[in-house]
Amino acid sequence: MVYRPDWTDPARYAYTLDLFHILAELLPTGKEGSVSTLPGSFKAFAADDALIVQNLINIAHEIEHLSIKSGHDLHLGLEPEPLGHFENTIETLAFFERLFSAAGESAELVRRRIGVNYDTCHFALEFDDCLESLSLLRAAGIRISKVHLSAAIEIDPHDESAIAALQSFAEPTYLHQVLLLSANGSIRRFADLPDFFAAQPASAEENVARVHFHIPLDTRPAPPLHTTQDHARDLLAYWVMNPDFCQHFEIETYTWGVLPDQMQRPLAEHIAAEYRWVFQHILPTVHA
C-alpha cells in the first residue's frame, strides 16, 4: 500500500534518504532535484503527528547537508491526498504551521527542503480553487516542490446513468476515493468506489461527486461523466503568470492499463496526446 510505511516508520525515512542520494548522483550540475512522498500518513491510521513532524525535520537536515555537498538544490514534496494525514489546503496549511513551529531555529532550513507536491487531481477532488490554494500555500512560505498535472472524474450523484457509467471504473489495483460536496460546503468522503456504491444515495443537498481516478488530461469521458480538467488548466495559467513558482512538472496519469475499454488506446498515443494538451495550454500564452 502506498501509505505504508508512513512517516512514523524508520523504513520510510531510510527509503526516502536513499532516493535523495541516488538523485544527487544522477542530476546534472546545478540542477534541482525533488522527491515526492505521501502526506505523512493515512487518516485511518491515526498516526502520531509529532513523530511525523520530527522525522521530517530530521530528514530536512539530511537533505540540506546533501544539497551543500552535491551542489544541488534538493527538496521533498509532501503530496496531500483525500483521506491522507492532511488532504486539502486548510489541513496542509495547518500541518506546515506545526512543522515550521516545531523546527524552531531551523524553520528556514525546513522551508527550503520540505514543501508540497501540488497534484491538480487531488486538490480538485477536495473542491479547492486552484489559484486560491496556490496563493495561500505560497503566502505561508510553503515551497511548491513539484506539480502533478492530472484530472479526476466528476458526476452528478443524482444521475443514475452517471453512477451506472462509473461502475466500469471500479477496479482493485488503485484506491479510488469519492468525495461528495453539499450545498453548504460540507464533504462526505468514501475510501473507495465500492464504499460509495454501497452507501446511502446522495442527499438533496449533495450535488457533485468527484472520484480519485486519474483521467488522461486530454480526455473527456462520454457524458454523463465529466472531469476536473479545468483545475489543471488553471494551474497552467498560473504557471504562465508565475513562471518561477515551481520548476518540476509531471503529467501523472498512471491509470492507462485500468481505463475502461472504451477509453483504451496505445500507450504512446496516450502519452503524446497529454503532452500536446499541456503544450496547447501554455505555448500560445507564452508566445503572446
C-alpha positions as CSV (number, residue, x, y, z in Angstrom):
1,M,0.0,0.0,0.0
2,V,1.3,3.5,-0.9
3,Y,0.7,4.7,2.7
4,R,2.9,2.0,4.3
5,P,5.4,2.6,5.6
6,D,4.3,6.0,6.6
7,W,6.4,8.9,8.1
8,T,6.2,7.4,11.6
9,D,8.3,4.4,10.3
10,P,12.1,4.5,10.0
11,A,11.8,2.5,6.8
12,R,10.1,5.4,5.0
13,Y,12.8,7.7,6.3
14,A,15.6,5.4,5.1
15,Y,14.0,4.8,1.7
16,T,13.5,8.5,1.0
17,L,17.0,9.4,2.0
18,D,18.3,6.6,-0.3
19,L,16.3,8.3,-3.1
20,F,18.0,11.6,-2.5
21,H,21.5,10.1,-2.5
22,I,20.7,8.4,-5.9
23,L,19.2,11.7,-7.2
24,A,22.3,13.7,-6.2
25,E,24.5,11.3,-8.2
26,L,22.3,11.5,-11.3
27,L,21.4,15.2,-11.5
28,P,23.3,17.4,-14.0
29,T,25.5,20.1,-12.3
30,G,23.5,22.9,-10.7
31,K,20.0,21.3,-11.3
32,E,17.2,21.0,-8.7
33,G,16.1,17.5,-7.6
34,S,12.8,16.7,-6.0
35,V,11.3,13.6,-4.5
36,S,7.5,13.2,-3.9
37,T,6.1,11.4,-0.8
38,L,2.8,10.7,0.9
39,P,1.2,13.4,3.2
40,G,2.7,11.9,6.3
41,S,0.3,9.1,6.7
42,F,-3.4,7.9,6.2
43,K,-6.1,9.4,8.4
44,A,-7.4,5.9,9.3
45,F,-4.0,5.1,10.9
46,A,-4.4,7.9,13.5
47,A,-0.6,8.4,13.1
48,D,1.5,10.3,15.7
49,D,1.6,13.8,14.2
50,A,4.5,14.9,16.4
51,L,6.6,11.9,15.2
52,I,5.8,12.7,11.6
53,V,6.9,16.3,12.1
54,Q,10.1,15.3,13.9
55,N,11.1,12.8,11.2
56,L,10.5,15.4,8.5
57,I,12.6,18.0,10.4
58,N,15.4,15.4,10.8
59,I,15.4,14.5,7.1
60,A,15.3,18.2,6.1
61,H,18.7,18.5,7.8
62,E,20.0,15.4,5.9
63,I,18.7,16.9,2.6
64,E,20.3,20.2,3.4
65,H,23.7,18.6,4.1
66,L,23.4,16.6,0.9
67,S,22.4,19.7,-1.1
68,I,25.5,21.5,0.1
69,K,27.8,18.6,-0.5
70,S,26.4,17.9,-4.0
71,G,25.8,21.4,-5.1
72,H,22.2,20.6,-6.0
73,D,19.0,22.2,-4.7
74,L,17.2,19.1,-3.3
75,H,13.7,19.2,-1.8
76,L,11.0,16.8,-0.6
77,G,7.4,17.4,-1.7
78,L,4.6,16.1,0.5
79,E,1.5,15.3,-1.6
80,P,-1.9,16.0,0.0
81,E,-4.5,13.4,-1.0
82,P,-8.1,12.6,0.0
83,L,-8.1,10.8,3.4
84,G,-4.4,11.4,3.8
85,H,-3.0,12.7,7.2
86,F,-3.6,16.2,5.6
87,E,-5.6,16.4,2.4
88,N,-6.7,19.8,1.4
89,T,-5.5,23.4,1.5
90,I,-6.7,24.2,5.0
91,E,-5.2,21.0,6.5
92,T,-1.9,21.5,4.6
93,L,-1.5,25.0,5.9
94,A,-2.2,23.8,9.4
95,F,0.3,20.9,9.1
96,F,3.1,23.1,7.8
97,E,2.5,25.7,10.5
98,R,3.1,22.9,13.0
99,L,6.1,21.7,11.1
100,F,7.7,25.2,10.9
101,S,6.9,25.9,14.6
102,A,8.4,22.7,15.8
103,A,11.5,23.3,13.7
104,G,12.3,26.5,15.7
105,E,15.6,28.0,14.7
106,S,15.8,25.5,11.8
107,A,12.5,26.7,10.3
108,E,14.1,28.4,7.3
109,L,16.1,25.3,6.5
110,V,12.9,23.2,6.7
111,R,11.2,25.7,4.4
112,R,14.0,25.2,1.8
113,R,13.9,21.4,1.9
114,I,10.3,20.4,2.7
115,G,7.4,21.6,0.5
116,V,4.2,20.5,-1.2
117,N,3.8,18.3,-4.3
118,Y,0.7,20.0,-5.7
119,D,-1.5,17.4,-7.5
120,T,-4.2,19.0,-9.6
121,C,-6.4,15.9,-9.4
122,H,-6.1,15.7,-5.6
123,F,-6.9,19.4,-4.9
124,A,-9.8,19.3,-7.4
125,L,-11.1,16.3,-5.5
126,E,-11.2,18.4,-2.4
127,F,-13.2,21.1,-4.3
128,D,-10.4,23.6,-3.6
129,D,-9.9,26.5,-6.0
130,C,-6.5,26.2,-7.7
131,L,-5.5,29.8,-7.8
132,E,-6.6,30.4,-4.2
133,S,-4.8,27.3,-2.9
134,L,-1.5,28.2,-4.6
135,S,-1.7,31.7,-3.4
136,L,-2.4,30.6,0.2
137,L,0.3,28.0,0.2
138,R,2.9,30.4,-1.2
139,A,1.9,33.2,1.2
140,A,2.5,30.8,4.1
141,G,6.1,30.3,2.9
142,I,5.5,26.8,1.7
143,R,7.6,25.7,-1.2
144,I,5.8,24.2,-4.2
145,S,8.3,21.4,-4.7
146,K,6.6,19.7,-7.6
147,V,3.4,19.8,-9.6
148,H,1.4,16.7,-10.8
149,L,-0.8,17.5,-13.7
150,S,-3.8,15.2,-13.6
151,A,-7.6,15.1,-13.6
152,A,-10.4,13.3,-11.7
153,I,-13.8,12.1,-12.6
154,E,-16.8,14.3,-11.7
155,I,-20.5,13.3,-11.8
156,D,-23.9,14.4,-10.7
157,P,-24.6,11.9,-7.8
158,H,-28.4,12.1,-8.5
159,D,-27.9,10.9,-12.1
160,E,-28.5,7.1,-12.1
161,S,-26.9,6.8,-15.6
162,A,-23.7,8.5,-14.3
163,I,-23.5,6.1,-11.3
164,A,-24.0,3.2,-13.7
165,A,-21.3,4.5,-16.0
166,L,-19.0,4.9,-13.0
167,Q,-19.2,1.1,-12.4
168,S,-16.7,0.5,-15.2
169,F,-14.0,2.5,-13.3
170,A,-14.3,0.3,-10.2
171,E,-11.1,-1.8,-10.3
172,P,-9.0,-3.2,-7.4
173,T,-5.5,-2.0,-8.4
174,Y,-5.7,1.5,-7.0
175,L,-7.6,3.3,-4.3
176,H,-10.4,5.5,-5.8
177,Q,-11.6,7.8,-3.0
178,V,-15.0,9.5,-3.6
179,L,-16.0,12.9,-2.3
180,L,-19.5,14.3,-2.3
181,L,-20.0,18.1,-1.9
182,S,-23.1,19.5,-0.3
183,A,-24.5,22.9,-1.0
184,N,-23.4,24.1,2.5
185,G,-19.8,23.2,1.7
186,S,-19.5,20.1,3.7
187,I,-17.9,17.0,2.1
188,R,-18.8,13.3,2.6
189,R,-15.8,11.0,1.9
190,F,-15.6,7.3,0.9
191,A,-12.4,5.3,0.9
192,D,-13.1,3.6,-2.4
193,L,-15.7,3.2,-5.2
194,P,-17.3,0.1,-3.7
195,D,-18.0,2.0,-0.4
196,F,-19.7,4.8,-2.4
197,F,-21.8,2.3,-4.4
198,A,-22.9,0.6,-1.1
199,A,-23.7,3.8,0.7
200,Q,-27.0,5.7,1.1
201,P,-27.9,7.7,-2.0
202,A,-26.8,11.3,-2.2
203,S,-29.0,13.6,-0.2
204,A,-30.8,16.5,-1.9
205,E,-28.0,18.8,-0.6
206,E,-25.2,16.7,-2.2
207,N,-24.9,17.9,-5.7
208,V,-21.4,17.0,-7.0
209,A,-19.3,13.9,-6.6
210,R,-15.7,13.6,-7.6
211,V,-13.7,10.3,-7.9
212,H,-10.0,9.7,-7.5
213,F,-9.4,8.1,-10.8
214,H,-6.7,9.8,-12.9
215,I,-8.2,10.5,-16.3
216,P,-5.8,11.5,-19.2
217,L,-5.6,15.2,-19.4
218,D,-6.7,15.5,-23.0
219,T,-9.7,13.2,-22.5
220,R,-13.3,14.0,-21.6
221,P,-15.2,10.8,-20.9
222,A,-18.5,10.4,-22.6
223,P,-21.5,12.1,-20.9
224,P,-22.8,11.8,-18.2
225,L,-19.3,11.6,-16.9
226,H,-17.2,14.8,-16.6
227,T,-13.6,15.6,-15.4
228,T,-11.8,18.2,-13.3
229,Q,-9.6,19.1,-16.3
230,D,-10.2,22.8,-15.6
231,H,-8.2,22.6,-12.4
232,A,-5.1,21.5,-14.4
233,R,-5.8,24.3,-16.9
234,D,-6.0,26.8,-14.1
235,L,-2.6,25.7,-12.8
236,L,-1.0,26.1,-16.2
237,A,-2.4,29.6,-16.5
238,Y,-1.0,30.3,-13.0
239,W,2.4,29.0,-14.2
240,V,2.4,31.2,-17.2
241,M,1.8,34.2,-14.9
242,N,4.3,33.0,-12.3
243,P,7.0,31.0,-14.1
244,D,9.3,30.7,-11.2
245,F,6.9,29.3,-8.7
246,C,7.9,25.7,-9.4
247,Q,10.5,24.0,-11.7
248,H,9.2,20.4,-11.7
249,F,6.1,19.4,-13.5
250,E,5.0,15.8,-14.1
251,I,2.0,14.5,-16.1
252,E,0.8,11.9,-13.6
253,T,-1.7,9.7,-15.4
254,Y,-0.8,6.2,-14.3
255,T,-4.1,4.5,-14.9
256,W,-3.8,3.7,-18.7
257,G,-3.9,0.0,-18.1
258,V,-7.1,0.0,-16.0
259,L,-9.1,2.5,-18.0
260,P,-12.4,1.1,-19.3
261,D,-12.2,-0.5,-22.7
262,Q,-13.9,2.5,-24.5
263,M,-11.1,4.8,-23.3
264,Q,-8.2,2.5,-24.2
265,R,-5.6,3.4,-26.9
266,P,-1.9,2.6,-27.5
267,L,0.2,3.9,-24.6
268,A,2.4,6.0,-26.9
269,E,-0.8,7.8,-28.2
270,H,-1.9,8.4,-24.6
271,I,1.4,10.0,-23.6
272,A,1.7,12.1,-26.8
273,A,-1.8,13.3,-26.6
274,E,-1.4,14.5,-23.0
275,Y,1.9,16.3,-23.8
276,R,0.1,18.0,-26.7
277,W,-2.7,19.1,-24.4
278,V,-0.3,20.7,-22.0
279,F,1.7,22.5,-24.7
280,Q,-1.6,23.8,-26.2
281,H,-2.4,25.4,-22.9
282,I,0.9,27.1,-22.3
283,L,2.6,27.9,-25.6
284,P,0.1,30.3,-27.1
285,T,0.2,32.4,-23.9
286,V,3.9,32.2,-23.6
287,H,4.4,33.5,-27.2
288,A,1.7,36.1,-27.0
